[in-house]
Amino acid sequence: MANLVSQWRQWTPRLLSVLRIITAFLFMQHGAQKLFGAFGGIPGGTPPLLSLIGFAGVLEFFGGLLILLGLFTRLVAFILSGMMAVAYFTGHAPGGFWPTQNGGELAVLYCFIFLYLSAAGGGAWSLDAIWRRDGVSTDKKF
């Protein structure tokens, strides 16, 4: 059993990368909705880039792209975490206390996943790990 746990722990840097990639891929879709009208767009059509929703779309799409690639992960994730906290408290919290009630579950999850990524970094499969050679990607098998 100890050997199984030890082997599973070795996957931590790679699973961190998988969490980062999947989260970014999903997050980028929200930006694509706002910026490009993809996936059915948003009510009212594509917003102006200099509007609050347009700026959010830029952060969601291009910030998500940087997170997906694992480039400047810590900084971008910190900014996106703050953005999602603001989105929750300005857009969702007025609709009720509980996230299930006010529709803010995704905002809360994104906020805390990005906060975690800002502390943990991009993982083994990130451009940050390749660029900095910071010891995160020490496993030569993958």
VEXDREN-2710 file (C-alpha; in Angstrom, 1 decimal):
% VEXDREN-2710
k/r/px/py/pz
1/MET/0.0/0.0/0.0
2/ALA/2.8/2.4/0.9
3/ASN/4.4/1.7/-2.6
4/LEU/1.1/2.5/-4.3
5/VAL/0.7/5.8/-2.4
6/SER/4.3/6.7/-3.2
7/GLN/3.8/6.0/-6.9
8/TRP/0.6/8.0/-6.9
9/ARG/2.3/11.0/-5.3
10/GLN/4.8/11.0/-8.1
11/TRP/2.0/12.1/-10.4
12/THR/1.3/15.3/-8.4
13/PRO/3.2/17.7/-10.8
14/ARG/1.6/16.1/-13.9
15/LEU/-1.9/16.1/-12.3
16/LEU/-1.4/19.8/-11.4
17/SER/-0.7/20.4/-15.1
18/VAL/-3.9/18.5/-16.1
19/LEU/-5.9/20.6/-13.6
20/ARG/-4.4/23.8/-15.0
21/ILE/-5.0/22.8/-18.7
22/ILE/-8.6/21.6/-18.2
23/THR/-9.5/24.7/-16.0
24/ALA/-7.9/27.0/-18.6
25/PHE/-9.7/25.3/-21.5
26/LEU/-13.1/25.7/-19.8
27/PHE/-12.3/29.3/-18.7
28/MET/-11.3/30.4/-22.2
29/GLN/-14.8/29.3/-23.5
30/HIS/-16.3/32.1/-21.3
31/GLY/-14.0/34.6/-22.9
32/ALA/-14.8/33.3/-26.4
33/GLN/-18.5/33.7/-25.7
34/LYS/-17.9/37.4/-24.8
35/LEU/-15.3/38.3/-27.4
36/PHE/-16.3/36.3/-30.4
37/GLY/-19.9/35.3/-29.8
38/ALA/-18.9/31.6/-29.7
39/PHE/-21.0/28.9/-28.0
40/GLY/-24.2/31.0/-28.5
41/GLY/-22.6/34.2/-27.3
42/ILE/-24.0/36.3/-24.5
43/PRO/-27.3/38.1/-24.4
44/GLY/-27.1/41.5/-26.2
45/GLY/-24.3/40.4/-28.5
46/THR/-20.6/41.0/-28.4
47/PRO/-19.8/43.8/-25.9
48/PRO/-17.3/46.6/-26.7
49/LEU/-13.7/45.7/-25.6
50/LEU/-13.5/48.8/-23.4
51/SER/-16.6/47.8/-21.4
52/LEU/-16.4/45.8/-18.2
53/ILE/-17.7/42.7/-19.9
54/GLY/-15.3/43.2/-22.8
55/PHE/-12.4/43.5/-20.5
56/ALA/-13.5/40.4/-18.6
57/GLY/-13.7/38.6/-21.9
58/VAL/-10.1/39.6/-22.8
59/LEU/-8.9/38.4/-19.4
60/GLU/-10.8/35.2/-19.6
61/PHE/-9.7/34.3/-23.1
62/PHE/-6.1/35.5/-23.2
63/GLY/-5.4/34.9/-19.5
64/GLY/-6.9/31.5/-20.0
65/LEU/-4.6/30.9/-23.0
66/LEU/-1.5/31.8/-20.9
67/ILE/-2.7/29.5/-18.1
68/LEU/-3.4/26.7/-20.7
69/LEU/0.2/27.0/-22.0
70/GLY/1.6/27.3/-18.5
71/LEU/3.3/30.6/-19.2
72/PHE/3.5/33.2/-16.4
73/THR/1.2/30.9/-14.6
74/ARG/1.6/32.3/-11.1
75/LEU/1.1/36.0/-12.0
76/VAL/-1.8/35.4/-14.4
77/ALA/-3.5/32.9/-12.1
78/PHE/-3.3/35.5/-9.2
79/ILE/-4.9/38.2/-11.5
80/LEU/-7.6/35.8/-12.6
81/SER/-8.3/34.7/-9.1
82/GLY/-8.9/38.3/-8.1
83/MET/-11.1/38.8/-11.2
84/MET/-13.3/35.9/-10.2
85/ALA/-13.6/37.1/-6.6
86/VAL/-14.7/40.5/-7.9
87/ALA/-17.1/38.8/-10.3
88/TYR/-18.6/36.8/-7.5
89/PHE/-19.1/39.7/-5.1
90/THR/-20.4/42.1/-7.8
91/GLY/-22.4/39.7/-10.0
92/HIS/-23.5/36.8/-7.9
93/ALA/-23.5/37.7/-4.2
94/PRO/-26.3/40.3/-4.5
95/GLY/-28.5/37.4/-5.7
96/GLY/-28.3/35.6/-2.3
97/PHE/-25.8/34.3/0.2
98/TRP/-25.3/30.8/-1.1
99/PRO/-23.4/30.2/-4.4
100/THR/-26.0/27.5/-5.3
101/GLN/-28.7/30.1/-4.9
102/ASN/-27.0/33.0/-6.7
103/GLY/-25.4/31.0/-9.5
104/GLY/-21.9/31.7/-8.4
105/GLU/-20.5/28.2/-8.1
106/LEU/-18.2/28.5/-11.1
107/ALA/-16.9/31.9/-10.0
108/VAL/-16.0/30.4/-6.6
109/LEU/-14.3/27.4/-8.1
110/TYR/-12.4/29.4/-10.7
111/CYS/-11.3/31.8/-7.9
112/PHE/-9.9/29.1/-5.7
113/ILE/-8.4/27.0/-8.5
114/PHE/-6.6/30.1/-9.8
115/LEU/-5.5/31.0/-6.3
116/TYR/-4.0/27.5/-5.9
117/LEU/-2.3/27.8/-9.3
118/SER/-0.8/31.1/-8.2
119/ALA/0.9/29.4/-5.3
120/ALA/1.6/26.0/-6.9
121/GLY/2.7/27.1/-10.4
122/GLY/2.0/25.4/-13.7
123/GLY/3.3/21.9/-12.9
124/ALA/5.6/19.6/-14.9
125/TRP/3.9/20.1/-18.2
126/SER/4.1/23.9/-18.5
127/LEU/6.2/26.4/-20.5
128/ASP/7.2/27.9/-17.1
129/ALA/8.9/24.6/-16.2
130/ILE/10.6/24.3/-19.5
131/TRP/11.7/28.0/-19.6
132/ARG/12.9/28.3/-16.1
133/ARG/14.1/24.7/-15.6
134/ASP/13.0/25.2/-12.0
135/GLY/13.2/21.5/-11.1
136/VAL/9.5/21.0/-11.4
137/SER/9.8/18.8/-14.5
138/THR/12.4/16.3/-13.3
139/ASP/10.7/13.2/-14.6
140/LYS/12.3/12.4/-18.0
141/LYS/9.7/9.7/-18.8
142/PHE/7.0/12.3/-19.5
END
